[in-house]
Amino acid sequence: MATHDLKMRTKEYALRIIKLVQALPNNQIGWVIGKQLLRCGTSVGANYRSACRGRSKAEFVAKLGIVIEDGKLVQPLLKEANEIVAIMVSSSHTAKKHKQ
């Protein structure tokens, strides 16, 4: 993937994160979670752009490592969210079968 394409993709990702944070409840829990999600979700693009401005290959690789760390933090949460959705879908199908 070209550098420009990846920059645009990470920017779009950040914009989607911003929309998600805006949809969170307007209460203390929503604010706390929203702040953290906003920092993490928008840092991917910022860190990638910083890596692209690296003065050497070593600096580029080191800064990309920061982006990879962001992904490692999100993966377990994404996995859990997908598993919960799968359980809910399965429960819904089961409930519909028993309803008939």
Secondary structure, DSSP 8 states (H G I E B T S, - for coil): --HHHHHHHHHHHHHHHHHHHHTS-SSHHHHHHHHHHHHHHHHHHHHHHHHHT-SSHHHHHHHHHHHHHHHHHHHHHHHHHHHHHHHHHHHHHHHHHHH-
